[in-house]
Amino acid sequence: MSIYFKTIAFLTMIPVMVPNLQAQKNVESQQLLWTRYNLKININDTYSIKQELEERTYWFPWRQHQFITRTLLDRKQGKGWNAGIGMASSLQSLPHDPEIPITETKAELRPMLEIGYWSPISKILGLHHRYWSEFRFFEQANGPFDFANNRTRYKLELRYAATPEINFKAFDEILLNIGGEIVQNVLDQNRYGASIQYMPFDKIGFEVGYINWFQQQKTGVDFYNRHIIRLTIHQNINLKSHKK
C-alpha cells in the first residue's frame, strides 16, 4: 500500500508546481468545452469493445479545437488487471488560438496500448491506475502519415461510490513525449480534475467534470493552461448470453 501513497504524494505536488512554472514562463490561458460519447460493448466476461467520440471546442470565443475518436479492444487479465489494444484518430483545427479563424486542419493516427489496474481500498473507495502508450502519426502535406513520436501516459484516479448510481472521481495524469525529435517538451503535459458520474439506469448515464490541462509547447518557454468543462454520455451494451 505504501507505493500508492508515494504515487499520490508525487502527483499532488504537480499542481503545486504549476503556479511556479506560470510565474517563470509564457502562459496562455484558454477555456474549452468537451462533449463526449463513451460506449462500452461487453462481448463476454473477458472481452469488451470501448468506443469514444469527443468534440472539443473553445468556449470564449466559440471555435472548434479538435475531434477525437478512440476504439479499444479490452481484455480482463484477472486480479484487477486489464489490457487493451486499439486505434485513435484526431483532427485538429489550427492554429491553437480561438481568436484566429481556422486556417488548416491536421489529421493524426494513434495506435495505442493500454494497461489498467483497479486497487480497492474499501467497498466504496478505490484507486484506478492506467498506463497508456500512443504511437503518433501525423498527416503530411503530400498525403501519407509519418511517425512523429511516442507519448506515454500514466493516470491515477480515485473513485468514491456514494451510492450505486453516483460516483465521484478525482484524477491526475502525466504525459511524456519519447523520441529523437523531442528536445524541450519531454514532460508534455499534466492534467488533473474531478467529476461526478450519475448512472440512473444500468445501460446509460451521464458525467460532468472539470479538467485543468497544463501543456508545454515545443519552444520550451511557452505553455497552455486550459480550463475545461467535460460533459459525457455513457452507454453500456451487454452481448453476453444469460443462462436461467
LUMSE-929071 format. One line per 8 residues: their letters; for each residue x, y, z of N, C-alpha, C. Coordinates in steps of 0.001 Angstrom, whole numbers, padded with zeros to 6 digits. Example, Ala and Ser with C-alpha at 12.3 -4.5 7.8 and 13.67 -1.06 7.14 Angstrom:
% residues 2
as	013190,-005690,007800,012300,-004500,007800,013200,-003300,007800; 012850,-002250,007080,013670,-001060,007140,012900,000030,007870
//
This chain:
% residues 244
msiyfkti	000820,-001209,000000,000000,000000,000000,000857,001264,000000; 002121,001175,000521,002966,002354,000613,003261,002957,-000755; 003361,002104,-001798,003634,002627,-003146,002521,003538,-003628; 001275,003246,-003223,000163,004095,-003628,000268,005477,-002989; 000631,005516,-001700,000739,006800,-001021,001896,007617,-001584; 002994,006953,-001972,004106,007659,-002598,003694,008223,-003949; 002934,007427,-004704,002472,007890,-006010,001549,009084,-005869; 000627,008988,-004918,-000310,010096,-004696,000438,011349,-004276
afltmipv	001431,011182,-003377,002206,012335,-002914,002940,013009,-004069; 003496,012204,-004994,004203,012759,-006142,003258,013518,-007058; 002099,012913,-007330,001166,013536,-008258,000557,014809,-007680; 000319,014820,-006376,-000284,016008,-005779,000675,017184,-005748; 001977,016929,-005930,002941,018014,-005984,002906,018760,-007304; 002398,018101,-008355,002417,018712,-009687,001550,019962,-009748; 000279,019937,-009253,-000496,021175,-009275,000161,022291,-008483; 000954,021953,-007446,001657,022970,-006679,002775,023587,-007509
mvpnlqaq	003398,022778,-008373,004497,023256,-009205,004019,024132,-010358; 002775,023939,-010793,002260,024668,-011961,002317,026172,-011778; 001875,026752,-010627,001981,028205,-010485,003411,028707,-010621; 004425,027943,-010133,005811,028361,-010291,006209,028409,-011753; 005756,027401,-012541,006037,027414,-013965,005381,028611,-014629; 004153,028914,-014210,003436,030028,-014795,004155,031345,-014521; 004806,031455,-013338,005486,032692,-012979,006754,032893,-013804; 007339,031809,-014282,008620,031893,-014973,008487,031837,-016491
knvesqql	007378,031356,-017019,007243,031113,-018442,006131,031961,-019041; 005982,031835,-020383,004887,032495,-021079,003693,031550,-021105; 002626,031910,-020408,001470,031027,-020247,000250,031667,-020892; -000408,030912,-021763,-001654,031356,-022393,-002812,030553,-021819; -003787,031231,-021253,-004961,030570,-020674,-006080,030497,-021703; -006754,029350,-021743,-007871,029139,-022665,-008991,028404,-021931; -010219,028609,-022416,-011393,027928,-021865,-011994,027039,-022949; -012234,025766,-022612,-012746,024819,-023594,-013940,024051,-023039
lwtrynlk	-014728,023522,-023972,-015850,022639,-023663,-015655,021343,-024432; -015633,020215,-023720,-015524,018893,-024340,-016842,018156,-024159; -017390,017635,-025248,-018593,016802,-025187,-018225,015422,-025717; -018542,014385,-024929,-018030,013040,-025214,-019157,012012,-025158; -019078,011034,-026054,-019938,009850,-026026,-019043,008647,-025789; -019308,007912,-024716,-018462,006798,-024299,-019285,005511,-024302; -018978,004610,-025231,-019723,003366,-025397,-018857,002185,-024998; -019434,001265,-024223,-018746,000034,-023860,-019629,-001149,-024234
inindtys	-019098,-002034,-025081,-019825,-003226,-025518,-019167,-004435,-024861; -019876,-005068,-023933,-019371,-006253,-023256,-019664,-007478,-024111; -018611,-008064,-024681,-018783,-009233,-025539,-019041,-010479,-024695; -018234,-010640,-023657,-018408,-011738,-022700,-017750,-011309,-021391; -017507,-012257,-020492,-016914,-011910,-019198,-015461,-011466,-019307; -014834,-011701,-020452,-013415,-011389,-020610,-013163,-010211,-021530; -013860,-010153,-022650,-013573,-009152,-023677,-014672,-008093,-023760; -014232,-006878,-024081,-015163,-005783,-024336,-014560,-004845,-025374
ikqeleer	-015423,-004105,-026048,-015007,-003085,-027011,-015412,-001729,-026457; -014460,-000802,-026451,-014728,000546,-025975,-014618,001524,-027142; -015636,002350,-027291,-015665,003335,-028373,-015922,004711,-027782; -015094,005663,-028149,-015214,007015,-027611,-015199,008031,-028740; -016133,008971,-028687,-016189,010093,-029629,-016186,011375,-028799; -015318,012312,-029153,-015233,013534,-028356,-015025,014750,-029252; -015876,015721,-029072,-015771,017005,-029771,-015241,018040,-028785; -014134,018700,-029155,-013512,019686,-028296,-013602,021054,-028959
tywfpwrq	-014142,022005,-028234,-014311,023352,-028776,-013818,024381,-027762; -013352,025512,-028290,-013102,026664,-027427,-014454,027246,-027015; -014422,027934,-025893,-015671,028497,-025390,-015743,030011,-025571; -014654,030688,-025309,-014662,032151,-025323,-013488,032654,-026150; -013683,032955,-027443,-014911,032754,-028216,-015049,031301,-028662; -016251,030958,-029164,-016501,029587,-029587,-015825,029323,-030929; -015111,028182,-030985,-014489,027725,-032225,-014044,026290,-032012; -014086,025482,-033077,-013657,024096,-032920,-012164,024025,-032612
hqfitrtl	-011816,023081,-031764,-010409,022844,-031435,-009928,021495,-031957; -010700,020413,-031683,-010231,019078,-032031,-011399,018088,-031975; -011349,017088,-032846,-012285,015969,-032788,-011475,014682,-032672; -011830,013841,-031693,-011082,012614,-031425,-012030,011428,-031362; -011613,010321,-031947,-012329,009059,-031808,-011337,007984,-031403; -011748,007110,-030475,-010893,006013,-029998,-011690,004713,-030012; -011033,003644,-030465,-011609,002301,-030438,-010602,001376,-029771; -011059,000618,-028769,-010147,-000210,-027982,-010776,-001572,-027732
ldrkqgkg	-009996,-002629,-027966,-010388,-003988,-027583,-009719,-004290,-026252; -010532,-004545,-025232,-010037,-004703,-023869,-010235,-006142,-023390; -009237,-006633,-022652,-009303,-007982,-022097,-009010,-007948,-020601; -009879,-008539,-019799,-009636,-008665,-018369,-008589,-009744,-018130; -007586,-009393,-017305,-006492,-010316,-017040,-006637,-011029,-015693; -007558,-010594,-014866,-007725,-011167,-013541,-007001,-010370,-012477; -007461,-010491,-011230,-006866,-009820,-010073,-006795,-008306,-010250; -007806,-007742,-010896,-007901,-006294,-011055,-007199,-005726,-012263
wnagigma	-006513,-006560,-013047,-005761,-006079,-014210,-006573,-006221,-015487; -006330,-005309,-016415,-006881,-005412,-017759,-005885,-004846,-018750; -005968,-005267,-019998,-005068,-004779,-021046,-005860,-004609,-022333; -005445,-003651,-023143,-006169,-003387,-024377,-005257,-002889,-025483; -005755,-003014,-026703,-005058,-002521,-027883,-006085,-001841,-028775; -005687,-000739,-029402,-006674,-000030,-030200,-006062,001028,-031086; -006938,001902,-031577,-006544,002954,-032513,-007347,004210,-032197; -006669,005335,-032248,-007326,006628,-032104,-007028,007467,-033338
sslqslph	-007954,008341,-033668,-007728,009297,-034748,-008137,010676,-034260; -007449,011677,-034781,-007675,013041,-034318,-007646,013985,-035509; -008461,015029,-035422,-008457,016090,-036424,-008385,017416,-035680; -007237,018087,-035786,-007021,019350,-035087,-007315,020528,-036009; -007940,021543,-035438,-008185,022792,-036152,-007124,023795,-035731; -006372,024296,-036699,-005232,025170,-036419,-005477,026576,-036939; -004835,027568,-036296,-003907,027484,-035171,-004642,027272,-033842; -003865,027022,-032770,-004446,026816,-031439,-004733,028163,-030785
dpeipite	-005570,028924,-031438,-005922,030263,-030946,-007364,030538,-031344; -008287,030608,-030377,-009701,030808,-030728,-009989,032167,-031343; -009057,033121,-031208,-009269,034454,-031764,-008993,034492,-033264; -008349,033429,-033798,-007981,033391,-035214,-008835,032356,-035934; -009437,032675,-037071,-010219,031682,-037821,-009362,030490,-038212; -010003,029357,-038422,-009300,028131,-038794,-008645,028308,-040158; -007341,028064,-040215,-006602,028185,-041471,-006252,026825,-042066; -006171,025777,-041207,-005884,024431,-041701,-006311,023413,-040653
tkaelrpm	-006414,022172,-041085,-006686,021061,-040175,-005594,020014,-040351; -005234,019370,-039246,-004185,018346,-039279,-004734,017050,-038710; -004621,015983,-039498,-005100,014663,-039069,-003965,013902,-038397; -004348,013037,-037470,-003373,012232,-036728,-003953,010853,-036465; -003115,009824,-036556,-003475,008453,-036197,-002610,008013,-035020; -003231,007292,-034071,-002510,006881,-032874,-002805,005415,-032532; -002029,004464,-033027,-002117,003109,-032471,-001746,003183,-030993; -002454,002421,-030150,-002221,002592,-028717,-002348,001273,-027968
leigywsp	-001655,001234,-026834,-001688,000115,-025900,-002107,000652,-024542; -002891,-000159,-023814,-003383,000279,-022515,-003276,-000850,-021497; -002847,-000530,-020291,-002864,-001450,-019159,-003528,-000733,-017993; -004481,-001388,-017354,-005182,-000798,-016225,-005155,-001715,-015019; -005249,-001123,-013844,-005263,-001898,-012611,-006187,-001223,-011612; -007123,-001991,-011048,-008061,-001496,-010046,-007637,-001996,-008676; -007413,-001071,-007755,-006958,-001396,-006403,-008008,-000911,-005405; -008854,-001794,-004889,-009872,-001364,-003933,-009273,-001008,-002579
iskilglh	-009751,000079,-001994,-009373,000460,-000636,-010438,000013,000354; -011693,000157,-000059,-012831,-000331,000719,-013923,-000705,-000278; -015098,-000989,000219,-016189,-001367,-000671,-016646,-000213,-001557; -016420,001011,-001108,-016920,002170,-001859,-015799,003084,-002339; -014553,002743,-002044,-013432,003610,-002381,-012311,002785,-002998; -011700,003329,-004069,-010613,002595,-004710,-009788,003478,-005620; -008634,002930,-006052,-007724,003619,-006958,-007653,002872,-008278; -007726,003632,-009364,-007549,003035,-010689,-006293,003599,-011323
hrywsefr	-005395,002696,-011770,-004161,003072,-012443,-004314,002758,-013937; -003930,003720,-014781,-003978,003485,-016223,-002641,003870,-016850; -002039,002900,-017548,-000804,003117,-018290,-001156,003052,-019776; -000801,004119,-020496,-001273,004273,-021867,-000104,004696,-022736; 000136,003980,-023845,001225,004318,-024755,000650,004540,-026150; 000933,005723,-026718,000414,006104,-028033,001576,006299,-029008; 001405,005813,-030226,002383,005999,-031294,001762,006973,-032299; 002325,008171,-032394,001660,009272,-033080,002155,009409,-034520
ffeqangp	001211,009350,-035461,001482,009515,-036892,000686,010722,-037385; 001379,011717,-037954,000731,012933,-038436,000657,012936,-039959; -000457,013453,-040451,-000655,013568,-041900,000299,014615,-042465; 000939,014276,-043587,001855,015195,-044247,001166,015910,-045414; 001827,016951,-045911,001235,017753,-046983,001015,016946,-048256; 001868,015933,-048477,001734,015136,-049699,000834,013918,-049528; 000213,013779,-048355,-000796,012725,-048202,-000538,011682,-047142; 000632,011009,-047122,000821,009903,-046179,001011,010400,-044750
fdfannrt	000961,009439,-043800,001181,009744,-042398,002606,009328,-042022; 003308,010213,-041335,004663,009924,-040883,004695,009826,-039364; 005509,008891,-038861,005641,008723,-037421,006365,009914,-036814; 005830,010430,-035711,006427,011584,-035038,007119,011181,-033745; 006380,010592,-032817,006963,010218,-031537,005994,009323,-030768; 006505,008764,-029705,005661,008019,-028770,005287,008946,-027615; 004057,008805,-027141,003639,009535,-025949,003112,008531,-024931; 003731,008502,-023770,003361,007561,-022715,002673,008317,-021592
ryklelry	001568,007737,-021100,000725,008427,-020130,000487,007542,-018901; 000456,008185,-017749,000075,007488,-016517,-000995,008301,-015814; -002102,007641,-015497,-003224,008308,-014841,-003575,007574,-013557; -003674,008329,-012468,-004110,007795,-011182,-005441,008444,-010833; -006458,007622,-010617,-007802,008135,-010378,-008378,007539,-009101; -008866,008401,-008229,-009543,007989,-007002,-011043,007996,-007265; -011709,006884,-006952,-013147,006768,-007201,-013881,006458,-005898; -014968,007192,-005684,-015786,007022,-004483,-017234,006795,-004908
aatpeinf	-017765,005635,-004562,-019147,005289,-004914,-020061,005732,-003772; -020647,006931,-003905,-021527,007446,-002859,-022799,006615,-002752; -023335,006224,-003911,-024500,005337,-003998,-024254,004415,-005191; -025090,003394,-005399,-024915,002566,-006598,-025015,003346,-007900; -025683,004505,-007872,-025860,005291,-009098,-024888,006459,-009226; -024308,006916,-008112,-023500,008136,-008126,-022066,007818,-007735; -021119,008234,-008602,-019699,008064,-008354,-018987,009403,-008449; -018083,009643,-007503,-017213,010814,-007553,-015813,010362,-007961
kafdeill	-015148,011171,-008816,-013817,010826,-009305,-012897,012039,-009196; -011629,011760,-008860,-010583,012781,-008883,-009331,012128,-009459; -008640,012818,-010357,-007530,012179,-011053,-006381,013148,-011298; -005226,012569,-011572,-004057,013315,-012031,-003375,012453,-013088; -002972,013071,-014204,-002367,012327,-015304,-001134,013057,-015821; -000061,012292,-016036,001184,012807,-016596,001359,012245,-017996; 001767,013093,-018963,002003,012678,-020338,003437,013013,-020717; 004194,012000,-021165,005599,012157,-021515,005803,011884,-022997
niggeivq	006572,012752,-023663,006960,012546,-025061,008291,011805,-025122; 008352,010788,-025994,009562,009994,-026158,009900,009934,-027649; 011113,010328,-028020,011506,010283,-029431,012710,011160,-029689; 013400,010884,-030783,014614,011616,-031117,014381,013082,-031432; 013171,013433,-031875,012877,014815,-032231,012432,015640,-031032; 012229,014993,-029882,011742,015694,-028694,012937,016284,-027959; 012935,017609,-027788,014037,018291,-027123,013551,019004,-025864; 012618,019942,-026036,012196,020776,-024917,011044,020165,-024112
nvldqnry	010086,019582,-024811,008841,019192,-024135,008751,017691,-023899; 009736,017145,-023169,009649,015739,-022761,008462,015553,-021826; 008354,016412,-020797,007164,016423,-019954,006108,017215,-020701; 005349,016506,-021537,004421,017150,-022460,003345,017928,-021721; 002688,017286,-020783,001587,017951,-020103,001183,017221,-018834; 000429,017949,-018023,-000192,017405,-016820,-001670,017768,-016845; -002486,016771,-016566,-003932,017001,-016481,-004430,016518,-015114; -005212,017346,-014468,-005852,016916,-013230,-007272,017477,-013200
gasiqymp	-008141,016802,-012455,-009515,017259,-012407,-010387,016362,-011552; -011683,016637,-011615,-012660,015887,-010832,-013986,015872,-011576; -014814,014870,-011280,-016106,014761,-011951,-017084,014000,-011068; -018351,014084,-011434,-019400,013299,-010812,-020142,012551,-011915; -020308,011252,-011724,-020972,010397,-012702,-022278,009876,-012112; -023348,010013,-012881,-024677,009578,-012450,-025208,008568,-013449; -025453,007350,-012971,-025960,006265,-013814,-027355,005880,-013333; -028403,006587,-013792,-029764,006268,-013333,-030264,004929,-013849
fdkigfev	-029652,004444,-014922,-030031,003152,-015498,-028778,002293,-015636; -028966,000997,-015782,-027827,000093,-015907,-027031,000358,-017182; -027697,000806,-018218,-027062,000883,-019524,-026748,002294,-019993; -027164,003312,-019263,-026905,004674,-019724,-026772,005608,-018530; -025894,006606,-018679,-025685,007562,-017601,-024969,008802,-018106; -024653,009689,-017170,-024103,010986,-017519,-022965,011339,-016571; -022076,012214,-017042,-020946,012652,-016221,-020608,014095,-016567; -020304,014873,-015543,-019860,016252,-015748,-018633,016472,-014871
gyinwfqq	-017621,017156,-015431,-016399,017344,-014671,-015590,018531,-015152; -014533,018811,-014396,-013590,019877,-014721,-012206,019273,-014900; -011457,019749,-015916,-010089,019310,-016180,-009201,020541,-016339; -008050,020516,-015680,-007023,021518,-015937,-005928,020863,-016768; -005657,021424,-017927,-004692,020866,-018878,-003550,021868,-019016; -002392,021534,-018435,-001225,022400,-018487,-000192,021740,-019390; 000140,022390,-020521,000949,021756,-021567,002108,022647,-021980; 003277,022018,-022108,004460,022710,-022602,004524,022603,-024118
qktgvdfy	004806,023715,-024800,004937,023710,-026247,006383,023397,-026640; 006588,023224,-027943,007908,022804,-028435,009007,023811,-028140; 008654,025071,-027964,009661,026089,-027688,010312,025897,-026329; 009604,025246,-025412,010122,025046,-024066,009813,026175,-023107; 009449,027358,-023612,009161,028507,-022747,007706,028950,-022838; 006948,028358,-023742,005540,028713,-023920,004663,027558,-023438; 003587,027918,-022747,002708,026917,-022152,001243,027280,-022407; 000415,026229,-022472,-001036,026397,-022466,-001556,025986,-021088
nrhiirlt	-002427,026812,-020537,-003138,026461,-019314,-004627,026461,-019650; -005165,025263,-019884,-006529,025147,-020389,-007491,024717,-019283; -008580,025458,-019166,-009634,025149,-018208,-010796,024529,-018993; -011141,023289,-018658,-012048,022503,-019494,-013242,022011,-018693; -014422,022202,-019245,-015638,021552,-018746,-015933,020388,-019689; -016084,019188,-019115,-016329,017995,-019942,-017684,017399,-019583; -018505,017182,-020632,-019814,016543,-020497,-019778,015209,-021232; -020227,014142,-020558,-020115,012803,-021118,-021442,012056,-021013
ihqninlk	-021775,011332,-022076,-022861,010349,-022057,-022227,008969,-022071; -022554,008138,-021080,-022053,006769,-021007,-023157,005793,-021415; -022771,004808,-022210,-023719,003759,-022591,-023029,002406,-022543; -023707,001414,-021954,-023204,000049,-021879,-024142,-000880,-022636; -023579,-001721,-023471,-024340,-002731,-024194,-023770,-004100,-023844; -024626,-004999,-023439,-024194,-006311,-022974,-024589,-007357,-024011; -023586,-007991,-024609,-023851,-009037,-025599,-023791,-010443,-024993; -023492,-010532,-023725,-023371,-011858,-023084,-024735,-012524,-023002
shkk	-024757,-013833,-023233,-025996,-014601,-023080,-026187,-014947,-021623; -027407,-014801,-021158,-027706,-015089,-019766,-028397,-016435,-019663; -027868,-017256,-018749,-028478,-018566,-018528,-029461,-018478,-017358; -030616,-019052,-017550,-031609,-019043,-016485,-031247,-020106,-015440
//
